[in-house]
Amino acid sequence: MSRFGAEQIISLRWDVRRENPPNALWGSNGVAFGPDGRLHVAQYLAGQISAVDVESGDVEVVVPLDGPVRSPDDLAFGADGSMYITDLNPGLVWRRTPAGEFSVVAEGLRCPNGITCVGDRLFVNEMYQDGRVFELFPGGGAPAVLTDGLAMGNAMQLGPDGLLYYPHMMTGEVWRISPEGGTPELVAEQVHQPVAVRFDRGGELVVVSRGVEGIVTRFDGRGSRSLTTTGIAGLDNAAFDDENRMLVSSFASGGLTRIDFDDRPRPIVPRGFSGPFDVTADERGRWYATDHFRLGTATGELGGEAGGMLISELGGFAHGVVADGELLHLTSQFGDVRTYDPAAATVRVRATGLAEPGGVAVGADGALVVAETGAGRVSSIDRDDVVTVLADGLDGPVDVAVGAAGECYVSDQRAGQVRRLSDGGADVVADGLAEPQGITWRDGELFVVEAGRRRLLAIDPGTGEHRVEAEELPVGPPPGSKPTERVPVTAPGIPGQPRAFAGITAAPDGSLLLAAGGEGTVLRLSRG
């Protein structure tokens, strides 16, 4: 089900089809059963919270993306039915009453993430190096620090022994502490990339891994452990229903999956893209899409679930991508540009410290051309990894394209323009556009995603004249919503949210591939 409802893409010149299904859960993080019996899912990337009927898979948005919560990462329910939400980027903890009223419980925390309720008491930890565990007081009063020194905390829960259990994500450990404070105690070490600590209905400790393999570790009453590999990359959290069935979320691909330890995982809400942001196709026509946490592909083994590599394997939050023979060049919102060889599984760093690099293209001389949105410039990276500024003084360059004669074009989202780079400057080709983002060259024309009007334009680079190729594209936020400003990615270890980017590319067969980040699909436009 697309977030754009039943709207149909309109095009008189192209046949449009989706390469993969839309994503109903835009990334999925913290999960908790609410008083209504539905599983509530915090969606950090979407900035919203949804409720899922775990029997039917029906999804309903209960905290929309244009509400006060900017980046919900985990949630818990109090004894009175209030929902408590960690808002990671602003460092807030919210309370939402059963009547739907919001208030701030705590502010000034550093990446608050794991949250749990113990009767009328509320506890939160920080996903931060040297993070802390707090007790918060919704009725008033300063937070009480139970302990510090966490190597990035995350989902935690009260154990049957009355102690709070929580992970150290960076050291592979599980710790516990009394709700009254005191000295923390190490419970387990060498746990595979722990991200969530949970107890099933029988009181057994279960730890979820955030790694590529999707490992779930179970501890029996004697402390022995057993491992189950789910194959779900980027697990984030888990909950057990009344029948002791385990339901897991994935920060990397969203969705909701039931884990049966003696059978295959069963999708409750299918996984999918949480973007995608940019898309490219290699010489054989195989496409790749950047999805913030992953690099997704069109291959059968990944299929409609749009799986892919996690950021740890590519070094950063992937945003722009372009194919170059057998290689892929990617930009990261950490400021890196990297070249990835899928066959050899090797990565080469080409540049670091760029200012919010976005779209990337390969120039006629083999150099990479990169739009640096944060610096208002376009830069080149030659074969020896020397960075040269080609043009600056732009308002908000998002994407770049290279024409048949090697000339470079750039979409400037904030200025509403498409420009052609020239010696020492950037000449205006087209003006008056509404948030132009993705741009590509095909058969003597520029194809530009006009995200502000949800249209695809074909632009004559000589005259600037344009025509509308497609309308009602599922790009940007859903109609009627006004998302709050996102906190950008700034540095490794400090979570941020991706900038809007609807990329486009020309495939070898003459079709166009468009990253429809509003609904989680890649669109293929073929001549009708």
C-alpha positions in Angstrom: 0.0 0.0 0.0 1.5 3.3 -1.1 1.6 6.2 1.3 0.0 8.1 -1.7 -3.1 6.0 -1.5 -4.8 5.1 -4.8 -3.3 8.0 -6.8 -2.2 7.0 -10.3 0.9 8.2 -12.1 -0.1 10.1 -15.2 2.0 9.9 -18.4 0.9 10.0 -22.0 4.3 9.2 -23.4 5.6 6.5 -21.1 4.5 3.2 -19.7 5.2 3.3 -16.0 5.6 0.3 -13.7 7.0 -0.3 -10.3 10.1 -2.5 -10.0 9.2 -3.4 -6.4 6.2 -3.0 -4.1 5.7 0.1 -2.0 6.7 0.0 1.6 4.0 0.2 4.3 6.4 0.7 7.2 9.0 3.3 6.4 11.8 1.8 8.4 10.8 0.2 11.7 12.5 0.7 15.0 11.0 0.4 18.5 7.9 -1.9 18.9 5.5 -2.2 21.7 2.0 -3.6 22.2 -0.5 -0.9 23.1 -3.7 -1.1 25.2 -5.7 -1.8 21.9 -3.7 -5.0 21.3 -2.0 -3.7 18.2 1.8 -3.5 17.9 2.9 0.1 17.7 6.0 0.7 15.6 8.2 3.8 15.8 9.6 4.8 12.4 12.7 6.9 12.8 13.2 7.6 9.1 9.5 8.4 8.4 9.1 10.5 11.5 5.9 8.8 12.4 4.4 5.9 14.5 2.1 3.2 13.1 -0.1 0.6 14.7 -0.1 -2.9 13.2 -2.7 -5.6 13.6 -0.4 -8.6 13.8 -3.0 -11.0 12.5 -4.1 -9.2 9.4 -1.0 -7.0 8.8 -3.2 -3.9 8.5 -1.2 -0.7 9.2 -2.6 2.6 10.5 -0.6 5.7 11.1 -1.3 6.9 14.7 1.4 9.6 15.1 1.8 11.3 11.7 5.0 12.7 10.3 3.8 16.3 10.5 3.2 16.0 14.3 5.5 17.3 17.0 7.7 14.2 17.2 10.5 14.5 14.7 12.5 11.2 14.9 10.7 8.6 17.0 13.1 5.7 17.7 11.6 3.7 20.5 8.3 3.7 22.5 6.7 2.2 25.6 3.3 2.3 27.2 2.6 3.3 30.8 0.1 1.8 33.2 -2.5 4.5 32.3 -2.2 3.8 28.5 0.1 6.8 27.8 2.6 6.3 25.0 6.2 7.4 25.8 8.4 8.1 22.8 12.2 8.8 22.5 12.8 11.5 19.9 16.3 10.7 19.1 17.7 13.7 17.2 16.3 16.6 19.2 17.1 14.7 22.4 13.5 14.7 23.7 11.2 12.2 25.4 7.5 12.7 24.7 4.3 11.6 26.4 1.2 11.0 24.3 -1.9 10.6 26.5 -4.7 8.2 25.5 -6.6 11.3 24.3 -3.8 12.1 21.9 -2.3 15.1 23.8 1.5 15.6 23.6 3.9 16.9 26.3 7.7 16.8 26.7 8.8 14.6 29.6 12.6 15.3 29.3 14.8 17.4 27.0 18.6 17.8 26.6 19.4 14.1 26.4 22.0 12.8 24.0 20.3 10.5 21.5 17.7 9.0 23.8 16.8 5.6 22.5 15.9 2.6 24.7 12.8 3.2 26.7 10.7 1.0 29.0 8.0 1.4 31.6 7.9 -0.5 34.9 4.5 0.1 36.3 4.2 3.9 36.7 8.0 4.3 36.4 9.8 5.3 33.2 13.4 4.5 32.2 15.4 5.7 29.2 19.0 5.2 28.0 21.2 7.0 25.5 22.5 5.7 22.2 25.8 7.5 22.6 29.4 6.7 23.6 29.5 7.1 27.4 25.7 7.1 27.4 23.6 7.1 30.5 20.5 5.3 31.9 17.9 7.6 33.5 14.7 7.4 35.4 12.3 10.1 34.2 9.4 11.6 36.1 6.4 12.4 33.9 4.8 14.2 36.8 7.7 16.6 37.1 11.3 16.5 38.4 14.8 16.3 37.0 15.9 13.0 35.5 17.8 10.7 37.8 21.0 9.1 36.5 21.2 5.4 37.3 24.5 4.9 35.6 26.8 6.1 32.8 29.5 4.6 30.7 27.2 2.9 28.2 28.9 2.0 24.9 25.8 3.2 23.0 22.6 1.9 24.6 19.5 0.8 22.9 16.3 -1.2 23.6 16.0 -2.4 27.2 13.6 -4.2 29.4 13.0 -5.2 33.0 13.9 -8.8 33.7 12.1 -11.4 35.8 14.7 -10.7 38.5 13.5 -7.1 38.8 16.6 -5.6 37.2 16.9 -3.5 34.0 18.8 -5.2 31.1 20.3 -3.2 28.3 22.9 -3.6 25.5 26.3 -2.0 24.9 26.1 -1.9 21.2 29.7 -1.1 20.5 31.2 -3.7 22.8 28.9 -6.7 22.3 27.8 -6.9 25.9 24.6 -7.1 27.9 24.4 -5.3 31.3 21.8 -5.0 34.0 21.2 -2.6 36.9 18.6 -2.1 39.7 15.9 0.4 39.0 17.1 2.0 42.2 20.6 2.5 40.8 23.8 1.1 42.2 26.7 -0.8 40.4 25.9 -2.2 37.0 26.6 -5.9 36.4 27.9 -7.5 33.2 25.4 -10.3 32.1 26.9 -11.5 28.9 29.8 -10.6 26.5 30.7 -11.4 23.0 27.1 -11.1 22.0 26.7 -10.5 18.2 26.1 -6.8 17.7 23.4 -6.4 20.3 20.7 -3.8 19.6 17.7 -4.9 21.7 17.4 -6.9 24.9 14.1 -8.6 25.4 12.5 -11.3 27.6 9.9 -13.7 26.2 6.7 -14.7 28.0 8.6 -17.5 29.8 11.2 -15.2 31.1 14.1 -16.2 28.8 16.6 -13.6 27.7 16.6 -12.9 24.0 19.0 -10.5 22.3 18.5 -9.1 18.8 21.5 -8.3 16.5 21.7 -5.3 14.2 24.1 -7.0 11.8 23.7 -8.2 8.3 23.0 -11.8 9.3 20.0 -10.9 11.5 21.1 -13.1 14.4 18.9 -13.7 17.4 20.6 -15.0 20.6 18.6 -16.9 23.2 19.8 -17.5 26.8 18.3 -20.3 28.8 17.9 -20.4 32.5 21.4 -21.8 32.9 23.1 -19.1 30.8 23.7 -21.3 27.8 23.1 -19.5 24.5 21.7 -20.6 21.1 21.8 -18.6 17.9 19.2 -18.3 15.1 20.1 -16.6 11.8 17.1 -14.9 10.4 18.7 -13.3 7.3 17.0 -10.0 8.1 19.7 -7.3 7.9 19.5 -4.5 10.5 17.2 -5.9 13.1 16.3 -3.2 15.6 13.7 -4.3 18.1 11.4 -7.1 19.2 8.2 -7.9 21.1 6.5 -11.1 22.1 2.7 -11.5 21.8 0.4 -13.3 24.1 1.2 -16.6 22.4 5.0 -15.9 22.9 5.5 -15.4 19.2 8.5 -13.1 18.5 7.9 -10.1 16.2 11.0 -8.1 15.0 11.5 -4.8 13.3 14.3 -3.7 10.9 15.8 -0.2 10.9 17.3 -1.0 7.5 14.3 -2.3 5.5 11.3 -1.7 7.7 8.5 -4.2 7.8 7.5 -6.5 10.6 8.4 -10.2 10.7 7.4 -13.1 13.0 10.3 -15.3 14.0 9.5 -18.9 14.5 12.7 -20.6 15.8 11.8 -23.9 14.2 10.6 -22.5 10.9 11.3 -19.8 8.4 10.6 -16.1 9.3 7.0 -15.1 8.4 6.4 -11.5 7.1 3.6 -9.8 8.8 4.3 -6.5 7.0 6.7 -7.0 4.1 10.0 -5.2 4.2 11.1 -2.8 1.5 13.0 0.4 0.8 13.0 3.3 3.3 13.8 5.6 0.4 15.2 5.0 -2.1 17.1 8.2 -2.9 19.2 7.6 -6.0 19.2 4.9 -8.7 21.7 3.8 -11.4 21.9 1.0 -13.9 25.1 -0.8 -15.1 25.9 -1.8 -18.6 23.9 -5.0 -18.3 20.8 -3.1 -17.1 21.0 -4.3 -13.5 19.9 -1.4 -11.2 21.1 -0.3 -7.8 19.4 2.1 -5.5 20.8 3.9 -2.4 18.6 3.6 0.6 20.4 5.5 3.4 21.3 2.3 5.4 21.7 0.0 2.4 22.6 -0.4 -1.2 19.6 -2.2 -2.7 19.6 -4.1 -6.0 17.1 -5.7 -8.5 18.4 -9.2 -8.2 16.2 -12.1 -7.5 17.8 -13.0 -4.1 16.8 -9.6 -2.8 13.6 -9.3 -4.8 10.6 -7.2 -3.5 12.1 -7.0 -0.1 14.8 -4.7 -1.5 17.5 -6.0 0.7 21.1 -4.9 0.4 24.3 -4.1 2.1 24.4 -2.2 5.4 26.2 1.0 5.8 29.0 -0.7 7.8 30.2 -2.4 4.6 30.2 0.8 2.5 31.4 3.2 5.2 28.5 5.7 5.4 24.9 6.6 4.7 24.7 6.2 0.9 22.8 8.9 -0.9 24.0 9.3 -4.6 25.2 6.5 -6.9 26.4 6.1 -10.4 27.5 3.0 -12.3 30.8 3.1 -14.2 31.5 -0.2 -16.0 31.7 -2.9 -13.3 32.1 -0.2 -10.5 29.7 1.8 -8.5 30.5 5.3 -7.2 28.6 6.4 -4.1 28.3 9.6 -2.0 27.7 9.4 1.7 26.0 11.9 3.9 29.0 11.6 6.2 30.8 13.6 3.4 32.6 10.7 1.7 32.8 9.5 -1.9 33.6 5.9 -2.4 34.1 3.5 -5.3 32.7 0.0 -4.7 33.5 -3.1 -6.8 30.6 -5.5 -6.3 32.5 -8.4 -7.8 35.5 -8.1 -5.6 33.6 -6.7 -2.7 36.2 -3.9 -2.2 35.7 -0.3 -1.4 38.1 2.6 -2.2 37.7 6.0 -0.5 37.9 8.7 -3.1 37.3 11.8 -1.1 36.3 12.8 2.5 35.1 16.0 4.2 32.7 17.1 1.4 29.7 19.2 2.4 26.6 17.0 2.1 27.5 15.4 -1.2 24.5 14.3 -3.3 24.3 13.3 -6.9 27.4 11.9 -8.7 28.1 11.4 -12.4 31.1 10.2 -14.4 32.7 12.9 -16.6 34.0 12.4 -20.2 37.5 12.1 -18.8 36.6 9.5 -16.2 36.6 12.0 -13.3 33.7 12.0 -10.9 31.4 15.1 -10.8 29.7 15.6 -7.4 27.0 18.0 -6.2 28.0 19.4 -2.8 24.6 20.5 -1.5 25.9 21.9 1.8 28.6 24.0 0.1 26.6 25.2 -2.9 29.2 23.9 -5.4 30.0 21.2 -7.8 33.4 19.4 -7.5 35.4 17.0 -9.6 37.4 14.0 -8.3 40.0 12.9 -10.8 41.5 9.4 -11.2 44.2 10.3 -8.6 41.5 11.4 -6.1 42.4 15.1 -6.4 39.4 17.3 -5.7 38.8 20.4 -7.8 35.9 22.9 -7.5 34.2 23.2 -10.9 31.5 25.8 -9.9 30.4 27.4 -6.6 28.0 30.1 -5.5 25.0 27.8 -6.1 22.0 27.8 -3.7 21.4 24.1 -3.3 22.9 21.8 -6.0 21.4 18.3 -5.7 22.3 16.2 -8.7 24.5 16.3 -11.8 24.4 14.9 -15.3 26.9 14.7 -18.2 25.8 15.4 -21.8 26.9 13.7 -25.0 29.8 16.3 -25.5 31.0 16.0 -21.9 29.3 19.1 -20.7 28.0 19.1 -17.1 24.6 20.0 -15.8 23.4 20.5 -12.3 19.9 20.8 -10.7 19.7 23.6 -8.1 16.8 22.7 -5.8 16.7 25.9 -3.8 17.1 28.2 -6.8 14.6 26.2 -8.9 17.1 26.0 -11.8 19.0 23.7 -14.0 22.4 25.1 -14.9 25.2 24.2 -17.4 28.7 24.4 -16.0 31.1 26.6 -18.0 34.6 28.0 -17.3 34.3 29.8 -14.0 30.6 29.7 -13.8 27.2 28.0 -14.2 24.8 29.3 -16.9 21.1 29.0 -16.4 19.4 26.5 -18.7 15.9 26.4 -17.1 14.4 28.5 -14.4 11.2 28.7 -12.4 11.2 25.0 -11.4 9.8 23.7 -8.1 12.6 21.8 -6.3 14.4 20.2 -9.2 16.3 17.1 -7.9 17.3 14.1 -10.0 18.7 14.9 -13.4 19.9 12.7 -16.3 20.8 12.9 -19.9 19.0 10.9 -22.6 19.0 11.3 -26.4 19.9 15.0 -26.4 17.5 16.0 -23.6 17.7 16.5 -19.9 15.2 14.6 -17.7 14.6 16.3 -14.4 12.5 15.3 -11.4 10.6 18.4 -10.4 9.9 17.2 -6.8 7.9 20.3 -5.8 5.2 19.6 -8.4 5.8 15.8 -8.4 6.5 15.9 -12.1 9.1 14.6 -14.6 10.2 17.2 -17.1 12.1 16.8 -20.4 14.2 20.0 -20.9 15.9 21.1 -24.2 19.4 22.1 -23.0 19.7 24.6 -25.9 16.5 26.6 -25.4 15.4 25.7 -21.9 12.0 24.7 -23.2 10.4 21.8 -21.3 7.5 19.5 -21.5 5.8 17.4 -18.8 6.6 13.7 -19.2 4.8 12.3 -16.1 2.7 13.7 -13.2 1.6 12.6 -9.8 4.9 10.9 -9.1 5.2 9.4 -5.6 8.1 11.6 -4.6 8.5 13.7 -1.5 6.1 13.6 1.5 2.5 12.4 1.0 0.0 15.0 -0.1 -1.4 17.1 2.7 1.5 16.5 5.1 4.1 19.0 6.1 7.0 17.2 7.7 9.0 19.0 10.4 12.6 19.9 9.5 14.9 16.9 9.6 18.2 16.8 11.5 20.9 16.0 8.9 23.7 13.4 9.2 26.8 15.2 10.4 29.3 12.6 11.6 29.7 8.8 12.2 28.0 7.8 15.4 25.6 10.7 15.5 22.4 9.6 13.9 20.8 11.9 11.3 18.1 11.7 8.7 18.4 11.8 4.9 17.8 14.8 2.8 15.1 14.6 0.1 16.5 13.3 -3.1 14.5 11.7 -6.0 17.2 10.5 -8.3 16.8 9.4 -12.0 18.9 7.6 -14.5 18.8 6.4 -18.1 19.0 2.6 -18.4 20.8 0.9 -21.3 17.5 -0.3 -22.9 16.4 3.4 -23.2 14.0 3.3 -20.3 14.3 5.7 -17.3 14.6 4.5 -13.7 13.3 6.9 -11.0 13.8 6.7 -7.3 10.2 7.2 -6.0 11.3 7.9 -2.4 7.8 8.9 -1.4 6.5 5.3 -1.4 9.7 3.1 -1.4 9.8 2.0 -5.1 11.9 2.3 -8.1 9.8 3.3 -11.2 10.7 2.2 -14.7 9.4 4.4 -17.5 9.4 2.9 -20.9 8.3 4.4 -24.2 4.6 3.6 -24.7 
